[in-house]
Amino acid sequence: MARRCALTGKGPRKGSIIWRSGKAKKLGGIGTHITAITKRRFFPNLQRVKAVVNGEVRYIRVAASALKKGLVVKAPKRTWKKAEPKGATKP
């Protein structure tokens, strides 16, 4: 499953981790130095939400920012009860 928001299209972004060694000058050292830069990915904050899509209730993966903006129409709460399994007796 793709790590992509169904509404905004947000996906993973590229970035890097910068490794430093040494002690900062203001802490009494001779300064820090970059020793390595490695690639990493920043993922969007996706949430699985029950929403109304084209008149149907479906689960979609949506970014938290889209939820905050109110782009999602939440599904109505269930008001009916589930059917009892066959052969079950009431006490």
PAVEXLO-288457 format. One record per atom (N, C-alpha, C): atom name; x, y, z; residue number from 1. Coordinates in Angstrom, 1 decimal. Layout:
BEGIN
+-------+--------+--------+--------+-----+
: atomo :      x :      y :      z : num :
+-------+--------+--------+--------+-----+
:    CA :      X :      Y :      Z : NUM :
...
+-------+--------+--------+--------+-----+
***
This chain:
BEGIN
+-------+--------+--------+--------+-----+
: atomo :      x :      y :      z : num :
+-------+--------+--------+--------+-----+
:     N :    0.8 :   -1.2 :    0.0 :   1 :
:    CA :    0.0 :    0.0 :    0.0 :   1 :
:     C :    0.9 :    1.2 :    0.0 :   1 :
:     N :    0.6 :    2.2 :   -0.9 :   2 :
:    CA :    1.4 :    3.4 :   -1.0 :   2 :
:     C :    1.2 :    4.3 :    0.2 :   2 :
:     N :    2.3 :    4.9 :    0.6 :   3 :
:    CA :    2.2 :    5.9 :    1.7 :   3 :
:     C :    1.9 :    7.2 :    1.1 :   3 :
:     N :    0.6 :    7.4 :    0.7 :   4 :
:    CA :    0.2 :    8.6 :    0.0 :   4 :
:     C :   -1.2 :    8.9 :    0.5 :   4 :
:     N :   -1.5 :   10.2 :    0.8 :   5 :
:    CA :   -2.8 :   10.7 :    1.2 :   5 :
:     C :   -3.8 :   10.6 :    0.1 :   5 :
:     N :   -5.0 :   10.1 :    0.3 :   6 :
:    CA :   -6.0 :    9.9 :   -0.7 :   6 :
:     C :   -6.6 :   11.3 :   -1.2 :   6 :
:     N :   -6.5 :   12.3 :   -0.3 :   7 :
:    CA :   -7.1 :   13.6 :   -0.6 :   7 :
:     C :   -6.1 :   14.6 :   -1.1 :   7 :
:     N :   -5.0 :   14.8 :   -0.3 :   8 :
:    CA :   -4.0 :   15.8 :   -0.7 :   8 :
:     C :   -2.9 :   15.3 :   -1.6 :   8 :
:     N :   -2.7 :   14.0 :   -1.6 :   9 :
:    CA :   -1.6 :   13.5 :   -2.5 :   9 :
:     C :   -0.2 :   13.6 :   -1.8 :   9 :
:     N :   -0.2 :   13.9 :   -0.5 :  10 :
:    CA :    1.1 :   14.0 :    0.2 :  10 :
:     C :    1.8 :   12.6 :    0.2 :  10 :
:     N :    3.1 :   12.6 :    0.0 :  11 :
:    CA :    3.8 :   11.3 :    0.0 :  11 :
:     C :    5.1 :   11.5 :    0.7 :  11 :
:     N :    6.0 :   10.5 :    0.7 :  12 :
:    CA :    7.3 :   10.6 :    1.3 :  12 :
:     C :    8.2 :   11.7 :    0.7 :  12 :
:     N :    8.9 :   12.4 :    1.6 :  13 :
:    CA :    9.9 :   13.4 :    1.1 :  13 :
:     C :   11.3 :   13.0 :    1.4 :  13 :
:     N :   12.2 :   13.5 :    0.6 :  14 :
:    CA :   13.6 :   13.1 :    0.8 :  14 :
:     C :   14.3 :   14.1 :    1.8 :  14 :
:     N :   15.3 :   13.5 :    2.5 :  15 :
:    CA :   16.0 :   14.3 :    3.5 :  15 :
:     C :   17.3 :   13.7 :    3.8 :  15 :
:     N :   18.0 :   14.1 :    4.8 :  16 :
:    CA :   19.3 :   13.5 :    5.2 :  16 :
:     C :   19.5 :   13.6 :    6.7 :  16 :
:     N :   20.3 :   12.7 :    7.1 :  17 :
:    CA :   20.8 :   12.8 :    8.5 :  17 :
:     C :   22.2 :   13.2 :    8.5 :  17 :
:     N :   22.6 :   14.2 :    9.3 :  18 :
:    CA :   23.9 :   14.8 :    9.3 :  18 :
:     C :   24.6 :   14.3 :   10.6 :  18 :
:     N :   25.6 :   13.5 :   10.5 :  19 :
:    CA :   26.4 :   13.0 :   11.6 :  19 :
:     C :   27.5 :   14.0 :   11.9 :  19 :
:     N :   27.6 :   14.4 :   13.2 :  20 :
:    CA :   28.6 :   15.4 :   13.6 :  20 :
:     C :   29.4 :   14.8 :   14.7 :  20 :
:     N :   30.7 :   15.2 :   14.8 :  21 :
:    CA :   31.5 :   14.8 :   15.9 :  21 :
:     C :   32.2 :   16.0 :   16.4 :  21 :
:     N :   32.7 :   15.9 :   17.7 :  22 :
:    CA :   33.4 :   17.0 :   18.3 :  22 :
:     C :   32.6 :   17.7 :   19.3 :  22 :
:     N :   33.2 :   18.7 :   20.0 :  23 :
:    CA :   32.5 :   19.4 :   21.0 :  23 :
:     C :   32.4 :   20.9 :   20.6 :  23 :
:     N :   31.2 :   21.4 :   20.8 :  24 :
:    CA :   30.9 :   22.8 :   20.4 :  24 :
:     C :   31.9 :   23.8 :   21.0 :  24 :
:     N :   32.2 :   24.8 :   20.3 :  25 :
:    CA :   33.1 :   25.9 :   20.8 :  25 :
:     C :   32.6 :   26.5 :   22.1 :  25 :
:     N :   31.3 :   26.8 :   22.1 :  26 :
:    CA :   30.7 :   27.4 :   23.3 :  26 :
:     C :   30.7 :   26.5 :   24.5 :  26 :
:     N :   31.0 :   25.2 :   24.3 :  27 :
:    CA :   31.1 :   24.3 :   25.4 :  27 :
:     C :   32.5 :   24.0 :   25.8 :  27 :
:     N :   33.4 :   24.7 :   25.1 :  28 :
:    CA :   34.9 :   24.5 :   25.5 :  28 :
:     C :   35.6 :   23.7 :   24.5 :  28 :
:     N :   35.0 :   23.3 :   23.4 :  29 :
:    CA :   35.7 :   22.4 :   22.4 :  29 :
:     C :   36.3 :   23.2 :   21.3 :  29 :
:     N :   36.8 :   22.5 :   20.3 :  30 :
:    CA :   37.4 :   23.1 :   19.1 :  30 :
:     C :   36.4 :   23.2 :   17.9 :  30 :
:     N :   35.1 :   22.8 :   18.2 :  31 :
:    CA :   34.1 :   22.9 :   17.2 :  31 :
:     C :   33.7 :   21.6 :   16.6 :  31 :
:     N :   32.5 :   21.5 :   16.1 :  32 :
:    CA :   32.0 :   20.2 :   15.6 :  32 :
:     C :   32.3 :   20.1 :   14.1 :  32 :
:     N :   32.4 :   18.9 :   13.6 :  33 :
:    CA :   32.7 :   18.7 :   12.2 :  33 :
:     C :   31.7 :   17.6 :   11.7 :  33 :
:     N :   31.3 :   17.8 :   10.4 :  34 :
:    CA :   30.4 :   16.8 :    9.8 :  34 :
:     C :   31.3 :   15.6 :    9.4 :  34 :
:     N :   30.8 :   14.4 :    9.8 :  35 :
:    CA :   31.6 :   13.2 :    9.4 :  35 :
:     C :   30.9 :   12.4 :    8.4 :  35 :
:     N :   29.6 :   12.5 :    8.3 :  36 :
:    CA :   28.8 :   11.7 :    7.3 :  36 :
:     C :   27.5 :   12.3 :    7.1 :  36 :
:     N :   26.9 :   12.1 :    5.9 :  37 :
:    CA :   25.6 :   12.5 :    5.5 :  37 :
:     C :   24.9 :   11.3 :    4.9 :  37 :
:     N :   23.8 :   10.8 :    5.5 :  38 :
:    CA :   23.1 :    9.6 :    5.0 :  38 :
:     C :   21.7 :   10.0 :    4.6 :  38 :
:     N :   21.2 :    9.4 :    3.6 :  39 :
:    CA :   19.8 :    9.7 :    3.1 :  39 :
:     C :   18.8 :    9.1 :    4.1 :  39 :
:     N :   17.6 :    9.8 :    4.1 :  40 :
:    CA :   16.5 :    9.3 :    4.9 :  40 :
:     C :   15.2 :    9.8 :    4.2 :  40 :
:     N :   14.1 :    9.3 :    4.7 :  41 :
:    CA :   12.8 :    9.7 :    4.2 :  41 :
:     C :   11.9 :   10.2 :    5.3 :  41 :
:     N :   11.1 :   11.3 :    5.0 :  42 :
:    CA :   10.1 :   11.8 :    5.9 :  42 :
:     C :    8.7 :   11.3 :    5.4 :  42 :
:     N :    8.0 :   10.6 :    6.2 :  43 :
:    CA :    6.7 :   10.1 :    5.8 :  43 :
:     C :    5.6 :   11.0 :    6.3 :  43 :
:     N :    4.5 :   11.1 :    5.6 :  44 :
:    CA :    3.4 :   11.9 :    6.0 :  44 :
:     C :    2.7 :   11.2 :    7.2 :  44 :
:     N :    2.0 :   11.9 :    8.0 :  45 :
:    CA :    1.3 :   11.4 :    9.2 :  45 :
:     C :   -0.1 :   10.9 :    8.7 :  45 :
:     N :   -0.1 :    9.6 :    8.2 :  46 :
:    CA :   -1.3 :    9.1 :    7.6 :  46 :
:     C :   -2.2 :    8.4 :    8.7 :  46 :
:     N :   -3.5 :    8.6 :    8.6 :  47 :
:    CA :   -4.5 :    8.0 :    9.5 :  47 :
:     C :   -5.5 :    7.2 :    8.6 :  47 :
:     N :   -5.9 :    6.0 :    9.1 :  48 :
:    CA :   -6.9 :    5.2 :    8.5 :  48 :
:     C :   -8.3 :    5.7 :    9.0 :  48 :
:     N :   -9.1 :    6.3 :    8.1 :  49 :
:    CA :  -10.4 :    6.9 :    8.5 :  49 :
:     C :  -11.5 :    6.3 :    7.7 :  49 :
:     N :  -12.6 :    6.1 :    8.4 :  50 :
:    CA :  -13.9 :    5.7 :    7.8 :  50 :
:     C :  -14.6 :    7.0 :    7.3 :  50 :
:     N :  -14.7 :    7.1 :    6.0 :  51 :
:    CA :  -15.2 :    8.3 :    5.4 :  51 :
:     C :  -16.2 :    8.0 :    4.3 :  51 :
:     N :  -17.0 :    9.1 :    4.0 :  52 :
:    CA :  -18.0 :    8.9 :    2.8 :  52 :
:     C :  -17.3 :    9.4 :    1.6 :  52 :
:     N :  -17.1 :    8.4 :    0.6 :  53 :
:    CA :  -16.5 :    8.7 :   -0.7 :  53 :
:     C :  -17.5 :    8.3 :   -1.8 :  53 :
:     N :  -17.9 :    9.3 :   -2.6 :  54 :
:    CA :  -18.8 :    9.1 :   -3.7 :  54 :
:     C :  -20.1 :    8.4 :   -3.2 :  54 :
:     N :  -20.6 :    8.8 :   -2.0 :  55 :
:    CA :  -21.8 :    8.3 :   -1.5 :  55 :
:     C :  -21.7 :    6.9 :   -0.8 :  55 :
:     N :  -20.5 :    6.4 :   -0.7 :  56 :
:    CA :  -20.2 :    5.1 :   -0.1 :  56 :
:     C :  -19.3 :    5.3 :    1.1 :  56 :
:     N :  -19.5 :    4.4 :    2.2 :  57 :
:    CA :  -18.7 :    4.5 :    3.3 :  57 :
:     C :  -17.5 :    3.6 :    3.1 :  57 :
:     N :  -16.3 :    4.2 :    3.1 :  58 :
:    CA :  -15.0 :    3.4 :    2.9 :  58 :
:     C :  -14.0 :    3.8 :    3.8 :  58 :
:     N :  -13.0 :    3.0 :    4.0 :  59 :
:    CA :  -11.8 :    3.3 :    4.7 :  59 :
:     C :  -10.8 :    3.9 :    3.8 :  59 :
:     N :  -10.2 :    5.1 :    4.1 :  60 :
:    CA :   -9.2 :    5.7 :    3.3 :  60 :
:     C :   -8.1 :    6.2 :    4.2 :  60 :
:     N :   -6.9 :    6.3 :    3.6 :  61 :
:    CA :   -5.7 :    6.8 :    4.3 :  61 :
:     C :   -5.6 :    8.2 :    4.0 :  61 :
:     N :   -5.6 :    9.0 :    5.1 :  62 :
:    CA :   -5.6 :   10.5 :    4.9 :  62 :
:     C :   -4.6 :   11.1 :    5.8 :  62 :
:     N :   -3.9 :   12.1 :    5.4 :  63 :
:    CA :   -2.9 :   12.9 :    6.2 :  63 :
:     C :   -3.7 :   13.6 :    7.3 :  63 :
:     N :   -3.0 :   13.7 :    8.5 :  64 :
:    CA :   -3.6 :   14.3 :    9.6 :  64 :
:     C :   -3.9 :   15.8 :    9.3 :  64 :
:     N :   -3.1 :   16.4 :    8.5 :  65 :
:    CA :   -3.4 :   17.8 :    8.1 :  65 :
:     C :   -4.7 :   17.9 :    7.4 :  65 :
:     N :   -5.0 :   16.9 :    6.6 :  66 :
:    CA :   -6.3 :   17.0 :    5.8 :  66 :
:     C :   -7.5 :   16.8 :    6.8 :  66 :
:     N :   -7.3 :   16.0 :    7.9 :  67 :
:    CA :   -8.3 :   15.9 :    8.9 :  67 :
:     C :   -8.6 :   17.2 :    9.6 :  67 :
:     N :   -7.5 :   17.9 :    9.9 :  68 :
:    CA :   -7.6 :   19.2 :   10.6 :  68 :
:     C :   -8.2 :   20.2 :    9.8 :  68 :
:     N :   -8.0 :   20.2 :    8.5 :  69 :
:    CA :   -8.6 :   21.2 :    7.6 :  69 :
:     C :  -10.1 :   20.9 :    7.3 :  69 :
:     N :  -10.5 :   19.7 :    7.7 :  70 :
:    CA :  -11.9 :   19.4 :    7.5 :  70 :
:     C :  -12.2 :   18.9 :    6.1 :  70 :
:     N :  -11.2 :   18.3 :    5.4 :  71 :
:    CA :  -11.5 :   17.8 :    4.0 :  71 :
:     C :  -12.2 :   16.5 :    4.0 :  71 :
:     N :  -12.3 :   15.8 :    5.2 :  72 :
:    CA :  -12.9 :   14.5 :    5.2 :  72 :
:     C :  -14.3 :   14.6 :    5.8 :  72 :
:     N :  -15.2 :   13.9 :    5.1 :  73 :
:    CA :  -16.6 :   13.8 :    5.6 :  73 :
:     C :  -16.7 :   12.4 :    6.3 :  73 :
:     N :  -16.8 :   12.5 :    7.6 :  74 :
:    CA :  -16.8 :   11.3 :    8.4 :  74 :
:     C :  -18.1 :   10.5 :    8.2 :  74 :
:     N :  -18.0 :    9.2 :    8.3 :  75 :
:    CA :  -19.1 :    8.3 :    8.1 :  75 :
:     C :  -20.1 :    8.4 :    9.3 :  75 :
:     N :  -21.4 :    8.3 :    9.1 :  76 :
:    CA :  -22.3 :    8.4 :   10.3 :  76 :
:     C :  -22.2 :    7.2 :   11.2 :  76 :
:     N :  -22.5 :    7.4 :   12.5 :  77 :
:    CA :  -22.4 :    6.4 :   13.4 :  77 :
:     C :  -23.5 :    5.3 :   13.2 :  77 :
:     N :  -23.2 :    4.1 :   13.5 :  78 :
:    CA :  -24.2 :    3.0 :   13.4 :  78 :
:     C :  -25.3 :    3.2 :   14.4 :  78 :
:     N :  -26.5 :    3.1 :   14.0 :  79 :
:    CA :  -27.6 :    3.2 :   15.0 :  79 :
:     C :  -28.4 :    1.8 :   15.1 :  79 :
:     N :  -28.1 :    0.9 :   14.2 :  80 :
:    CA :  -28.8 :   -0.4 :   14.2 :  80 :
:     C :  -27.8 :   -1.4 :   14.9 :  80 :
:     N :  -28.4 :   -2.5 :   15.3 :  81 :
:    CA :  -27.6 :   -3.5 :   16.0 :  81 :
:     C :  -27.3 :   -4.6 :   15.0 :  81 :
:     N :  -26.2 :   -5.3 :   15.2 :  82 :
:    CA :  -25.8 :   -6.4 :   14.4 :  82 :
:     C :  -26.8 :   -7.6 :   14.5 :  82 :
:     N :  -27.0 :   -8.3 :   13.4 :  83 :
:    CA :  -28.0 :   -9.5 :   13.4 :  83 :
:     C :  -27.3 :  -10.6 :   14.3 :  83 :
:     N :  -28.2 :  -11.3 :   15.0 :  84 :
:    CA :  -27.7 :  -12.4 :   15.9 :  84 :
:     C :  -27.4 :  -13.6 :   15.0 :  84 :
:     N :  -26.4 :  -14.3 :   15.4 :  85 :
:    CA :  -26.0 :  -15.5 :   14.6 :  85 :
:     C :  -27.1 :  -16.6 :   14.7 :  85 :
:     N :  -27.3 :  -17.4 :   13.6 :  86 :
:    CA :  -28.3 :  -18.4 :   13.6 :  86 :
:     C :  -28.1 :  -19.4 :   14.7 :  86 :
:     N :  -29.2 :  -19.8 :   15.3 :  87 :
:    CA :  -29.1 :  -20.9 :   16.3 :  87 :
:     C :  -28.9 :  -20.3 :   17.7 :  87 :
:     N :  -28.7 :  -19.0 :   17.8 :  88 :
:    CA :  -28.4 :  -18.4 :   19.2 :  88 :
:     C :  -29.8 :  -18.2 :   19.9 :  88 :
:     N :  -29.8 :  -18.5 :   21.1 :  89 :
:    CA :  -31.0 :  -18.3 :   21.9 :  89 :
:     C :  -30.8 :  -17.2 :   23.0 :  89 :
:     N :  -31.9 :  -16.5 :   23.2 :  90 :
:    CA :  -31.8 :  -15.4 :   24.2 :  90 :
:     C :  -32.1 :  -16.0 :   25.6 :  90 :
:     N :  -31.4 :  -15.6 :   26.6 :  91 :
:    CA :  -31.7 :  -16.1 :   28.0 :  91 :
:     C :  -33.0 :  -15.6 :   28.6 :  91 :
+-------+--------+--------+--------+-----+
***
